[in-house]
Amino acid sequence: MKNKWISLFSLILCFGCDRTDEANVEQQLQETFSENFQLTTSANFNLVWQDDFDGTTLDTTKWSRIPQGTVDWNNTMTTDDQVYDLSDGYLHLKGIVNPDTQSDPRAYLTGGVWTRNKYNFTYGKVEVRAKFDSAQGCWPAIWLLGSTNEYGGWPDFGEIDLMEHLNFDGYIYSTIHANTKSNPSSKTSSVNTSNFNVYGVEWYPERIVFTINGVTTFTYYKAAGADWRQWPFDRDFHLILSQQLGGSWVGGVNSSHLPVDYVIDFVKYFEYIPNPTPPLGDNKYIKIQMNGNTSNSWNHLTEVTLVNDGKEYVLPSGHNAPGVLGDGAGVEGSNTGFYGLDSSGLLTINLGQGYEFDAVKLGVYNGDSRVYQNVEVSLSEDGITFGPTNIKDIQNSELFILPEAYQYIKIQMNGSNANSWSHLTEVTLINNGTEFTMPSGHDTSSLLGDGAGVNGSSTGYYGLDSSGLLIIDLGQEVNFKAVKLGVYNGSIRTYNDVEVSFSKDGVVYGPKEIHDIQNYQVFF
């Protein structure tokens, strides 16, 4: 990625937008970038096992139904068909009033499945997309349990609870169980459990990270010098999806609330890959400039992570960070060691060779909710000439999204709900919240005006071909993060399914983003 701006665009900065429009565009940008980068995944993980439940019967090469047990979590379990269903791409685990207490005297029956003796694993990432009903006494869960007992019985062999929900609570529990636990070992997280959510865990050799919809809720760390008592998480575990009714923790059951349904959309397991690196590229040096925080003048940088195509590469120890300051590999702002900035708050990281990445995530120490203001990040190929500086405040961790360079913009329109014409009035490049509106001449006939309408104003139309296609050649590669398109909208018409994609060579285009436009719309 080449980090350079063409001076031409500094001359065509759009001054026509009022402050409200600028704020709206900035908000759209922030929301779009959050959607694109919030659900990043560590490059330490590779998908190797999954079940989308697309069949009509349970895949018994992956799962077994859980039989009745004697403890609270499994004493209502049954392998009977009446609490299991696979339909429309979902696995349903039900909780019901037992209709036949003569054959089985238990008052309630529930379903559950596990991978025990069929798929066990050490380290990796698990994701389960699920929703579930609430009821008094209802206790659905997603969890991992140690598959061997060389450390002893429960809790010595370890347990990792991704999600447990009780009764009508508006939150779920995520918990670690071991012989001796360090803090934090449990966290409650607010969530709408009647909607589908992705409950996840990332299990590393030295930490366990809990997530909901890709967002970290808390992290459990292996203590220095820990043995099996605090860290039994160094051997095989298996996955359990369990529906349960009643128990000492959840309390008694209100049978009038039954039946209940626990619906699973998919389960994914990603194997752990140590020490991954991003693809080779141009970025060899990262310059980070910090300026103290709202509590004091110190700069506590705990994490530097490269992000490429949605995958995160956390920098290991040794990147210009003195050993006395720790390993420099804290994640999401956790205080496991600080990178060594100089007395002016400057750190220049030499990656040793060039890599390709889209963003840099920085984490900071935040024990008292301090804010590190105006932190600057820029990249260089040679350590001398650095590209555009991205500036943000950081309170815990923050993504610095770096501009990408493209030469071609492909726009595909399909008419509007008023007629088949595609009235494109504006094409604006956006970088760091600043707008650069295309001047006339970008593949648009002079007969149709200057093509520089702002926020949908009709000062001229870009010339799309008869199929509604326009490919803009910028003349050379230009760095930008987003494109705003404006359309003529005199009769409140909507232009449906407008497509935008980018290319470096005009041949291979990246992913398309598709939106309806009524006045103007930010893409990417």
N, C-alpha and C positions, 0 to 999 in steps of 0.2 A: 504494500500500500504506500503510495507516495503522498506525503503530507505537504502540499503546497497549494495556495490559492492563486487563481488567475487575477491579475490586477484589474482586468476589465470589469469584474463584477463589483469592485469597490466604487465604480463610477455610476452603477445603475441601481444603487440601493433604493428600495421603495420607501419614499417618504409619505405616500398617499394614505397609509392605513392609520386610523385613529387608535388611541391607546386601548380602547375596549377590544378592538379587533386584534391588536397585538397580544393582549392578555389571553384572548380566546385561543389564538394560534399557539401561544406558548403552552397553555393548558393541554391542548390537543397533542402537542409534541410530547409533553411529559407523560401523558396517558399512553400514547403509542409506544414510546420507548420503554415504559414500564411493562407493557404487555409483551414486548419483544424480548426483553432481557430479564424479567423477573423469574421466569421459569427456566433459568439456565441449569445445567447439570454438570457435575464434576466430570472431567475427562478421565477420572479414575475408574469409571464404570462403563461396561459394555453389555447391552441387552443380550441375554442368552436363553432366557426361559420366560414364557408368558402363557396366559390362558385368557381368551376373550369370551369364553363361554358361548360360542356360536352354535354349538350342537344342541341336541335334545337330551343327551345323557352325560353324566359326569365322566370326564376323562380319567379313567382309573389308572393310567400310567403315571399320572401326576398327583392325584388326590385319593384319599380314603375318607369315607364317612366315619365320624368319630363315634365310638360306642359309648354306652352308659358307663360312668365312673362313679366314684364315691366322694369326690370333693365338690365344693360349691360350683366350680366352673363347668363341670361335666355331669352332674348328677341328674340332669333332665335330658341329657343327650339320648338320641335314638337313631338307628340307621333306617327307620321306617320311611317309606316313600312320602307319607303325608306331610312331612316337614321339609321336603326338598322339591325344587322345581327348576328346570332349565328351559327358558323360553325367551324369544325375542332378543337373544344375545345377553341375557342376564342369568346369574345364579341367585336363586331365592332360598334363604335359610329362614324358616318360619318358627314361631313360638305359638303354641296352641294349648287350649284346654284338652286334656287327654279324653278322647271320646269313649275309651274302653278300659275302665279301671279294673275290670274283672281279669282281663288278660295281663294288664300292667298296672299295678296299684298307684303309680305316681300320678299326681294331680296335673302335671304339665309335661309337655314334650317339646324338645327343641332340636334344631339341626346344626351341624358343624362339620367342617372338613379340615384335613391337615395333610401336609406333605411328608409326614414322618415315615422313615424307611423307604421313601420314594424319591425325595429330593431334599437333601441336606446340604448346607453350604456354610463356609466361613468367610466373613467379610462380604461386602457388596451392598447393593441398594435394592430396596423393596418398595414398590408402589402399588397401592390398592385403591381403586376408585369405587366408592360405595356410598349408599344412603340407607337410612333405617328409620323405622317407626319408633315412637316413644310410648312407654307404658309404665305404670307403677310396677316395679320389680323386674323390668327388662334391662338386660346387660349384654349388648353386642360388643364384640372385641376383635381386634386384629393384633396378633402378637407372634413373637418368635420365642422358642423354648429350646434350651440346650438338649442336644440329642444323645449325649452320653453322660454318665454319672461318675466319672473318675474323681470329680471334686466333691462328691457326696450328693445328697438329695436336694430338693428345693429348699431355700433359694440358692444353694451353693453352686448348682450347675448353670444358673443365670437365666434371666428372662428379660426380654425387650418388648414392652407394650407400646405399639404404635398408636393405638386408639382403644379406649374403653369409654363407654357411655352408660350413664345410670339414669333410670327413671325418665323425668322430663327436663333434666338439666340442659341449660343452654350452652354447655361446654363439654369438652372431652378431656380425658386424662391421657398423658403420655408418661411412661414410667420405666425406670430401670430397677430390677431386683437382683441382688447379689448378697453374699454373706456379709460384706461390709461395704456400705455405699458412701461415695463422696457427694458433695453438693455442687450443683443441683442434680437431683436424681429423679425429679418428677415435675410436671408442669401441666396446668390446666389451660386450655385454649378455647376461646369462644368460637362457635361454629354453628351454622344452620344445618343440623344433621338430617333434616328432611330433604335437603338438596344433595346432589352428588358432590363429593369432595374427594381429592386425591390425598390419601394419608401415606406418608413416606418415611423411610429411615435410611440414612447413609452410614454404613458401618465400616469404619477404618480400623487399622491396627492400634490406633491411639485415641480414638474418639468415636462417639456415636451421635449423629446429628438427626434430630426429629424435624419433620416438615409437614405442612398442610398446604396443598395446592402450590408446592414448590417453594414456599416461604418458611424459613427456619423458625421453629418455635423455641427450642433450646438444645444445648449440646452437653453431653456427658463425657468427661475426659478420663483417660487412664492416668492415675496418679504416678508421680515419679517413684520408681522402685516398687511398683505395685506387683503383688502376686495374685493368685487365683481368687483370693477373698474379695478384692475390690475389682478385679478384672478377669472374670471367667470367660470373657468374650474373645477367646483365641482358638476356638474349635467349632465343630459343626453345630448348627442350630437348624430347626425346621419351622415352617410357617403354619399358623393356626388361624382359621376364621371361625368364630364361635358365636352362636346365639345362646343366651342363657336366661332362665327365668328364676328369680329368687336367689337368696343367699345372705350370709351375714353382713356383707358390705352393701349390696344393693337393697336389701330389705325384702319385705313380703310382697306378694303378687296380688294385684287387683284383677281378678279374672274377667271383669266386665270390660277391661281395656284390650282384651285379646280377641282375635289373633293379632300378632305383629309380624312384620316382614323386614328382613335384612337383605338388601339387594346389592349384589356385587357386579360391577360392569367389567372390570379387568383386574388381573394381577400380573405384575411384571417383576422379574428378578434380573439385576444387572451384576455381572461378576466384577470383582475388584481388580483393577490394573494399577500396580505401583509405578510411580515416576513417569507418567505420560508427558509428552511434549507436543505443543501445537505444530502445525505445518511450518516448514521453512518459509521465510519471507524476508522483508526488508527491515523490520523493526528490531534493532539491536540494542538501543539505549532508551531507557525510560527516565525522564527527569521529573522529579516530584519536589515541589516547593511548598512548604508549610509555614504557617505564621502564628503558631501558638493556638490557644483556644480561649474560650470565654471564662475559664477558671484561672489559667496561668499562661506563661510563655512557653511551656514545654510542648513538644510534638511527639505524641505517643502513637507511632505508626505500627500496627500489629499485623497487617495483612497487605500483601500485594499479589493480586490474582489476575492472570491474563484470561480474556474471554474471546473465544473464536467459535463462530457458528453455534452459539448457545452452550458451548462446553467451557468449563472453568479449569484453569491450570494454576494451582496455587504454587507460588514460588517457594522452593525449599530454602533451607538455611544457606548462609554463605554469600548472598547477594549484597555485598558491601556492608553487611551488618556485622559489627564486632561480636565475637563469640560471647563476650561477657554480657551482652544484651539479650541473650536467648536465641531461639531458633528462627525468629522472625516469621513464623508461619501460623500465627493466630488466624482464625477464620471468623468472618462476620463480626470483627471487632473484639474478639475474645483476647484476654490479656495473657498470652502464653509466651511473650517476648516482644521486644521492640526492635524495629529496624533502626540502624544508626544514621541519623541525619546529622549534618554538620551544625555548627553554632548558629548559622543563618537559617536553619530549617530546610536545607537543600540535601536531596539524595539523588544521585544519578546512578542508576542500575545498569550495569553492563551484562547483558544476557549471554555473552560469549559468542553468539552468532545470531543472525537475523531470523525472526519468526513472524508469522502472519497472525494477527489478532485484531478484533474489532473494538475492544474496550479493555479498560483496566479497572479492576475493583480494588478500592483501598478500604481497609478496616482500621479503626482507631480504638484506643482505650476510652471507655465512657462510663466509668464508675459513678460519676456524679452528674450524668446527663449533660456534660460539657459539649460545646460545639466548636469544631475546628473550622475557622472561617477562611474563605478564599484560597482553598487548596488548589494548586495548579499541577496539571499533568500534560506532558508533551512527549513526542517520540522523535527519534533520530536514527538514521542509518549509519552515521559516522561518528556520532558523539560531539559533533561541532555545530552542524546546522539542524535545529529542531523545528518541527512543524508547528501547526496552530496549537495554542494553549487552551485546554478545557479547564474551566474554573468552577468549583462547587464548594459549598459548605458540607461538612461531614459531622454527623452526630454518632453514628454507630458504624455503618459501612455505606459506601456510595459507589455507584457505577459511573465511570467517566467514559462515555461513549465517544469513540474517535471517528472523525469523518472518513468516509471511503471515497475513492476516486473513480468516477465513471465518465464516459464520453457520450453515451447514447441513452436516451430516454424513450421508451416505447409506451404510447398511450393508445388504448383501444376503447372506443365509445360505441354505443349501440342505440343512439337516438334517445328520445325522452318519452314520457307518458303523454306528451302533446302531439308529437309527430316523430318522423324517422330521422330528423336532422340532428346533428351533433354540434352545438354552438359552444366551442371552447374559447374562452376569452382571456384566460390567464394561465401561465405556467411559471411558477416561482420556486426557486431553489431556497432551501432553508438550512442554515448551519448555525448551531449555538444560539437559536432563537432569533437570528437576524435573517431578513428576507432579501433575496436578490431576484427581482422580477426580470424575466426574459425580455430583451429588447426585440424590436422588429427584425425580421429577416431569418428567424429560425424555422426554415422550411414552411413559411407561411406567405401566401401571395400578398404582395403589396396592395392589391385591389381590395383585400379584405380588412384593411386597417393595420394598426401597429401591433396588434396582438398583445398589448400590455395592459389589459383591463385588470383592476385590482378587486379582490373579494367578489368576483362574479359580475362586475360592472361591464356593460356592453360597449367597449370602445373599439371593437374589432374582433374578428374571429380568426383562430388558427386554421390552417387549411388541412383538414383531414381528408384522406382519400374516400372513395365511394363506399368502402367497407367500414369507415369510421376509424381507420388506423392513422396514427401520426408517429413517425420516428424522428426525434430531434437529435441532430449531431451537434454537440457543443464545440467541436473543433479540436479539442484535446481533453484529457482527463481533468475533471474538476472535483474537488472534495465537497460533499454535502450529505446531510443526514435525512432530509425529507423533501418532498415536492408537494406544493399546493396547487391545485387546479381550480380555476374559476369558470363558471358557465353562465350563459344568458338565462335569465329566469324571470322574464317579464310577466309570465302568467303562472308563476309558482309551479313550474314544471319540475319533474324529477328525472335525472339522467341515471338510468339503472345500470348496475354492474360495470362501472368504468374500471378498466384495468391499467395498472402502471407497473413497469418493471425496468430494470437498469442493466446496462452492458458496458464492458470495457472495450469490446472489439466490434460491436454491432452484429455479432453472429450468435454468441451464447449469452442469453439473458438470465438473470437471477429469478428468484421467486416472484410471482405476481401478487400484488395486493389489490383487492377488489372492494370498491365502495359505491354506494349510490351517492349522487351529488344533487343538492337542490340549489345551492348558492355557491359555496366553495367547500373544499375538503382537503385535508392534509393526508398524504399517503406516506407510509413508513415513518 
